[in-house]
Amino acid sequence: MPGNIINLSASAISQWPKPNYTNPSVQSVDLASWACALLGLTTFTCATRLWLRGFGRAGTFGLDDVFLIPSWLFGGMFTAICVVFTQRAYGNRNIWDIPPDHWEKVAQCLWFGELAFLISGCCTKVSVLLFYRRLVEGTYTKAWRYAVWLAIAFTVSYTLVFVIFLFTNCKPFDAYWKAFNPIYATTQEYTCIDTKVINILAGVFASLSDLYAVALPCIITWNLDMPRPQKIGLNIIFSLGLGVIAISGVRTYWLIESGLNSNVSNSIFHTFFWAQLELMLGMICASAPSLRVLFRHYMGARARGQSSHSTPRQNRPSDMLDTRDSSKSIKVVRQTSVTSHPTLPHRLSGRDAAALPPVYELADDRYGYSLSNSTHSDGQATRLSHELEWHAMSDMSSRKTKDGSR
């Protein structure tokens, strides 16, 4: 039997239970539904990231976004293979409950699944590493940049090696799955190399690259000059990759089992289950930093909307309010863009300055600004427009009262 799958010898087959093709026991998890649900969630996160990047709302569209596209495409291919594996190859059954003429389909799904998994996983890791390169560009030494490029080279290199193994495992290469057909196995000439050790090496290299991709950004961002909460948030996002490493370990265990356990369909089923979760979670983690911008904008918009609804009509900002008398003029213009030091065009002092409510700068958390009490050194006060409108209206009312009393 081919390469990294167990050789189903006659002695092993003789120990199987009696087959049940009509009413067999199946896996408790619906792999097809599981895979499609994960793909749907991943599609949303990846599409949102590409949309934000394409319109410049979460940075510019870069090479890291380009690599995310083939990652999603081959991830979709892997999802389709999971569906075919359960619906067409009866891969959710034990191997002895699968008709022998379907064994070839089981092995074929594994071959194409391994190919799609390798390419999708490689592109995801390269995308993440390229994002780190953008993150530290111009701020770190060449040694750090070389470390990122070294990680990319390592990921691409071991992926290419394992893809080559897939195509050279058997001669002709389609004997990998056709050898499971009893007629082909007894009438055709083919040769396959025993490469079960590749299952172990693939798992080890995948875990090493995952660990590298998690540890590197945590070290880099910890030394960046940014607010501590933002730094902690980024490290939490990056550390989600530790979950991917754990899932990769479970997937590797079941892949090794497919080369040792004669119930090969059961081992392949669990391999696909965990591989699907590993691929999709990896892409979701790769998109998480961009999605953070979306959530901040959404929550900020909701907070601003609630604030506007709770503000009385007379206290809301107006586009322009101009009240004049013979002695002074207070002119209030609503700020439509955020500046770090908005000031009034009129100097307030004495009774007028004391009558105004507490002072706050305009703020927008999307750009890192924070609320703070402000009075400029030249005596000018920073006021929100609705506060000045309130003051102006109060001043007009008091003047009318005084004029009426006279």
N, C-alpha and C positions, 0 to 999 in steps of 0.2 A: 504494500500500500504506500501511497505517496508521502514523502517528506515528513512534515511535522504532525501528521495524524497517525494514530495507532494502527498497526498492522492487524487487521481482523483475521486472525488465523482460524483454521477449522476447529481447533480445540477450544478457542474462546467462544466461537459461535455455538458450539455444542453445549455450552454451559448456560446459554440464555434460557429464560422461561419460554413457555409456549406462546407464540405470537398471537396477538388479538388485533386484527385489522379492522373489524367492524365497530367495536365499541372499546377503543383503547383508553387508558388513563393518559391525561395530558397535564401539562404544567399548570400550576394554579394562577400564574400571571399571564395576562394577555400581552405578549411581546409586541404585537402589531400596534395595539392601542397605546401602550407605553411609549413606543418609539415615536409615533405620530404626535402624541401630546408634547413630548420633549422637543420635537422639531418645531412645533408651533410656537412654543415659548421662546425658543432660540431664534426663530425667524423674526419675531417681534423685536427682541433686543438688538439683533444685528441690524435689522432694517432701520430701527430708531437711531442707532449709532451712525449709520451711513447717512441718514437724512440730516442729522445734526451737523455732521462733518461737512456734508455737501453744501449746506447753506451757511457754513461758518459760524454756527452757534455753539460748537464745542471744539474749537480749533479748526484748522484747515484740513482738507482731505489730503492724506499722505500715503506713503508706501505701506504703512501698517494697515490702513483700510483696504488697500488693494489685495493684500494677502488674506484678509478676512473673507473675501468673496469666494475664492476656490475652497476655502475651509468650509464655508456653508454649503457649497455645491456638492462636495464629496461627502459632507455630513448628511445631506439629503439622499445621496446615493446609498449610504450605509443604512439609512432609515428604510429605503425601499427594499433593500436586501433583507432586512429584518422581517418585513411584511411577507416577502416571497418565501423566506425560510419557514415561516409558520403556516402560511396558507397554501403553498404549492408543494413544498418539500416535506410537509408534516414534521417539521423540526421540533415541534412542541411535544412530540411523543418520545418514548424510549426507542432506542434503535431497533429492538426486536419487534416492535409494533409498527414499524415503517416497512412497507413493501420493498423488497430488494431493488425493484426498478426505480425507486426514488432515492436510493443511497447516493447515486451520482449527483443529484440535485443538492443534497445536503453538503457534500464536499465542494461543489461548485459555489454555493453560497459562502462557504468559509473562505475560499480563495479570493473571490471578489470583495468580500467583507474585509479581509486583511488589507487588500490594496486600498480600498476607500478609507479605511481607518488610518493607515500610515500617512497618506497624503493629507487628509483633513487635519489630523493631529499635528503634523509638521507645520502646515500653514498657520494654524492657530498659534503655536508657540513662536513662530517667526514674527507673526503680527504683534504678539505681546512684547517680544524683545525689541522690535523696531519702535514700539511705543515708548519703551524705556530709553532708547537712544534719543528720541525727540525730547523726552523729559529732561535729560541731563545735557543736551547739546549746548555748548558754550559755557557750561557751569562746572564741569568736571575735567579732570586731567585726561590725557590720552590713554592712560592705563585703564580707566573705567570704560572708556569707549571701546578699547580693544577687548575688554572682558565681555561686553555685549556682543561684539562681532564674533568672538570666539564661541560664545554660546549658540549663536545663529549657525555658524559653520558646523559645530558638533551636531546640532539637530538635523540639519540638511544632510550631512554626511551619513549618519547612521540610518536615516530614512532611505536614502538612495541604495545603501548596501542591502537592506532588507527587501526593498522592491526588486532588486536584481536577483536575490535569492528566490523570490516568488516565481520569477520567470525562468530561472535556470534549475529549479528544484527537480523537475522532471523533463525528460526529452522523449517526445514533444511535450511542451509545457502544459497542454490540456490533459495530459495523462494524470495530472494531479487529481482531477475529479472523475475522469473516465475510467480510471483504474478501479473505482468502486462499482462499476458495471460488470457483473460476472461474465458476460459474453465478451466484452472488450478485454478483460483481464486474462482470459484463456485463449483468445485468438490473435491478439495484437502484441507486437514487440514494443516495449518501452523500458526506460530505466529511470529510477528515482533515487535520490540521495536521502539517506536518513539524516534529517536536520532537526530532530526534536529538540536539540540543544538551543536552536534558534528561538524557541518559545521562551526559554529562560533569559537569553540575552536580550531579546526584544523588550521584555518586561523590565529588566535592570536598566537598560539605556533610557527607556521611557520615563522611569522613575527618577533617574539622575537628571534628565533634562527638565522634568517638572520641578524638582527641588531647586535646581539652578535658577529657573525662571521665577520662583517664589522668593528665594533668598536674596537675589541680586537687587530687586527693586526696594525691598525692605531696608537694605543697607544704604542704598542711594538716597531714598527719600528721607531717611532719618537725619541725614546731614544737610538736607536742603533748608533754606531760609524761608519757612512758611509758617502760618499759624499752627499751633500745636493740635487743635481739634481737627484741622484739615489733614495734618500729617497722620494722625491716628486713624482717621477715616480711610485715607489711601492705603495704609498698611493693613487695615481690616479687609479691604477689597482684595489686596494682593494675597493676603493670607488664606483667602478662600481656596487658593490653589493647593493648600495642604489637603483639603478634601479631595481634590482631583488626584493627588498622589496616593491617598488611601484607596480610592476607587481603582486606580491603576494597579495597585497590588492585588486586589481581589480579582480583577480581570486576568492578570497574569497567572494567578493560581488556576483558574478554570481553563486557560489556554494550555497550561502544562498538563492538566488532566486530560485534555483531548488527545494527547500523545501517549497517555498511560492507561486510561480507562476504556474498556471495550464498549461501554455505553456512550459512544462518541457524540450522539445527538444531544444527550443531556448536557455534556460538557460544553458543546458549541452553543447551546441555548443560553446557558449562564454567561458564557463569554460575550455573546451579543448583548445580553441584558446590561452588563456592567460597562461594556465598551460604548454603548449608546449613551449612557449616563455620563461617562467620562468625556466624550466628545462634546456633547451639548453643554455640560457645565463649564467646560473649558472656554467655549465661545461666549457663554454668558459672562464669565469672569473677564474675558477680554473686552467686552462691551460695557462693563460696569462703570469705569471712570467717566465715560461719556454720558451714560444714563443719569449719573449723579447731577449733571448740569440740568437735565430735563426736570428732575424732581425738584431741584432747588427753584427753578423758574416757576413750576406749577404751584408749589407750596407758597412761594412768594406772591404769585398772582392771587391765590385764594386769600392770603392774609391781607393784601391790599384791597381786595374786593370787600371783605368783611369790614375793614376799617372804613371804607367809603360809605357802606350801608349804615354804619353806626354813627357817623358824623352828622349832626343836625344840618339842615339845609343852609341856615344862615352862617354856619361856620366852615362851609366847604370853600375850597380855593376858587377864585374867579380868574378868568384870563387877564382882565385888566380892571383895576379899580383906581380911580383918580378923584380925590376930593381936594378942593382948593378953597382957600380964603385969602384975605389980603395980606396975611402975615406969614403963612407957611403952606407947604404942599407935601403931602405924603403920597407917593406913587408906588404901587405894588404890582410887580409883573410876575406871573407864575413861571417857575423854573420848569422848562421842558427837558432839560438835560442835566445830568448829575455833575456837580463840580464839588471839589473838596472844600472851597471857601466861598460860597455864595454870600454876597453882601447887599445891603440896601443902598439905593442911590441917594438916601437922605440921612443926615446925621441926626440921631435922636439923643436927647439929653434931658436932665431935670425931670419934671412931672411926666412928660411923654414917655421917657424911657422907663420910669418906674411903673407906669401903668400897664406896660406890656406883660403878657404871660411869660412863663419860663422859655428859654431859648434852646433850640435844637438845630443841629445841622441836618440838611437833607441827607438821606442815606439810602444805599442800595446794596444789599448783601451779595448780589451777583458779582460785584467787582471788589468785594472785600472791605468796603467802607463800613464804619460802625457809627452808631448814634453817640453824640457827645455834646455836652453843654459848651456853647461857644460865645465869646465876646472878643472881638478883634482888638489888637493893641492900640489902634488909632481911635478907639471909642465907638466905632460902628458896630451895630448889633446884627447878628444873623437871625432872621425870623422866617418862619413858614408863612406863606402868603395868606392862609386863612386866619392866622393869628393877627396879622397886620390889618386884614379886612375887618375883623372883630373890633380891633382898637379904633380904626377909622370910623366905623359905624357908631361906636359908643361915643366917640368924640363929637360927631355930628349931632347925636341925640342930646348930649349935654349942652351943646351950644344952642340948640333950638329951645331947650328948656329955659336956659338963662335969658335968651332973647324974648321968650314969651312972658317971663316973669317981669321983665322991664316994661 
